[in-house]
Amino acid sequence: MEATLTILNELEADGLVERCAIGGAMAGFFYAEAVVTEDLDAFVLLKTPATGVTLTAIYDFLKQRGATVEREHLWLAGTLVQLIPTFDALTEEAVHEAVDQMVGQVKTRVMRVEHLIAIALKTGRAKDHARIALLLDEAAIEGGRLQEILHRHGLQDRWKKFNLKP
């Protein structure tokens, strides 16, 4: 994992992305008991050129470091990685506000638990709701921060519905 994170850090250091942060189930490992996941979700804030957004330069960079492509994933230093460009204001905010964490000797950024909850709520799959329940049960959540995020991104109604489920 450390080798994978080192290479992802190089994306930013070499100017191919503005910022990168770990999200999804793998980010949840930093806050709660591990859950089964097949890949590492690396959310990237792309520099937007006048010609539009493309991942070609990023994929070429990673292939030069030994990555191989498998559908929407990359095998990168032994880890299955999905690069996810930020796609809305919530994911952009989550990447901007991600916190530094250490994995072995490698520093990486991980989305805050409150953003993980908001993104899972917005995505709304059964496995996302299960992840929310786990995080609520085990993680140290700043309730005020969570409520601000939910309000800012129009997720209060989904939050109410989630909390009404038996």
C-alpha positions in Angstrom: 0.0 0.0 0.0 2.8 2.4 0.8 4.3 2.1 -2.7 0.8 2.8 -4.2 0.4 5.9 -2.1 3.9 7.1 -2.9 3.1 7.0 -6.6 -0.3 8.7 -6.1 1.5 11.5 -4.2 3.8 11.9 -7.3 0.7 12.8 -9.3 0.4 16.0 -7.3 4.2 16.6 -6.9 4.6 16.4 -10.7 1.6 18.8 -11.3 -0.7 16.3 -13.0 -3.4 16.9 -10.4 -4.0 19.8 -8.0 -4.8 17.5 -5.0 -5.5 13.8 -4.3 -7.4 12.3 -1.4 -8.4 8.8 -0.4 -12.2 8.3 -0.2 -14.7 5.4 -0.1 -14.4 2.3 2.0 -10.6 2.4 2.2 -10.8 5.9 3.8 -13.2 4.5 6.3 -10.4 2.3 7.7 -9.0 5.4 9.3 -12.2 6.0 11.3 -13.9 2.6 11.9 -13.5 -1.2 11.7 -12.4 -2.4 8.3 -15.0 -3.4 5.8 -14.6 -5.5 2.7 -13.6 -3.5 -0.3 -11.8 -4.4 -3.5 -10.2 -1.1 -4.4 -8.7 2.1 -3.2 -10.7 5.1 -4.3 -8.4 8.0 -5.1 -10.3 11.2 -5.7 -8.4 13.7 -7.7 -8.9 17.4 -8.2 -7.9 18.0 -11.8 -6.4 21.0 -13.3 -8.9 22.0 -16.0 -7.2 23.0 -19.2 -9.0 25.1 -21.8 -9.4 21.9 -24.0 -11.3 20.0 -21.3 -10.6 17.3 -18.8 -8.7 14.1 -19.7 -7.1 11.4 -17.7 -4.7 10.4 -20.5 -1.6 12.1 -19.1 -2.3 10.7 -15.6 -2.8 7.2 -16.9 0.4 7.5 -19.1 2.3 8.7 -16.0 1.0 5.8 -13.9 1.7 3.2 -16.6 5.3 4.4 -16.7 5.5 3.5 -13.1 4.2 -0.1 -13.8 0.4 0.4 -13.5 -1.8 -1.8 -15.7 -5.4 -1.0 -16.6 -8.2 -3.3 -15.8 -11.6 -1.8 -16.8 -12.1 1.3 -14.8 -9.3 0.3 -12.4 -5.5 0.4 -12.3 -3.3 -2.2 -10.7 -0.7 0.1 -9.1 2.1 -1.3 -7.0 -0.1 -4.3 -6.1 -3.2 -2.3 -5.2 -6.4 -2.0 -7.2 -7.0 1.7 -7.6 -9.9 3.6 -9.0 -9.1 7.2 -9.9 -12.2 9.3 -9.5 -12.1 12.9 -10.7 -14.0 15.2 -8.4 -17.4 15.5 -9.9 -19.4 17.9 -7.9 -19.1 20.6 -5.2 -19.2 17.9 -2.4 -16.4 15.8 -3.7 -14.3 18.9 -4.5 -14.8 20.1 -0.9 -14.0 16.7 0.5 -10.6 16.6 -1.4 -9.8 20.2 -0.4 -10.5 19.5 3.3 -8.9 16.0 3.4 -6.6 15.5 6.4 -3.1 14.1 6.4 -2.6 10.6 7.6 0.4 8.3 7.7 0.3 4.8 6.2 3.6 3.3 7.4 6.2 5.8 6.3 4.0 7.5 3.7 1.9 10.6 4.2 -1.4 10.6 2.3 -4.6 12.6 2.5 -7.9 11.0 3.6 -11.3 12.6 3.4 -12.8 13.6 6.7 -15.3 11.2 8.1 -18.1 13.8 7.8 -17.5 14.0 4.1 -17.4 10.3 3.8 -20.8 10.1 5.4 -22.2 12.9 3.1 -20.9 11.3 0.0 -22.2 7.9 1.0 -25.6 9.5 1.8 -25.7 11.2 -1.6 -24.7 8.0 -3.4 -27.4 6.1 -1.5 -26.7 2.5 -2.2 -27.4 -0.2 0.4 -23.6 -0.6 1.0 -23.3 3.1 1.4 -26.0 3.2 4.1 -24.3 0.3 5.9 -21.0 2.3 5.8 -22.8 5.3 7.2 -24.2 3.2 10.1 -20.7 1.8 10.8 -19.1 5.2 10.8 -21.8 6.7 13.0 -21.3 3.8 15.5 -17.5 3.8 15.6 -16.0 7.1 14.4 -15.5 10.3 16.2 -17.8 12.6 14.3 -18.1 16.3 14.6 -21.9 16.7 14.5 -21.8 20.4 13.8 -19.4 19.9 10.9 -21.6 17.0 9.5 -24.7 19.1 9.7 -23.0 22.1 8.0 -21.8 19.8 5.1 -25.3 18.2 4.8 -26.9 21.7 4.7 -24.4 23.2 2.3 -24.9 20.3 -0.2 -28.7 20.0 0.1 -28.7 16.6 1.8 -30.8 17.3 4.9 -33.9 15.5 3.5 -31.8 12.4 2.7 -30.4 12.5 6.2 -33.9 12.7 7.7 -35.0 9.7 5.6 -31.8 7.8 6.5 -32.4 8.4 10.2 -36.1 7.2 9.9 -35.1 3.8 8.7 -35.6 1.0 11.2 
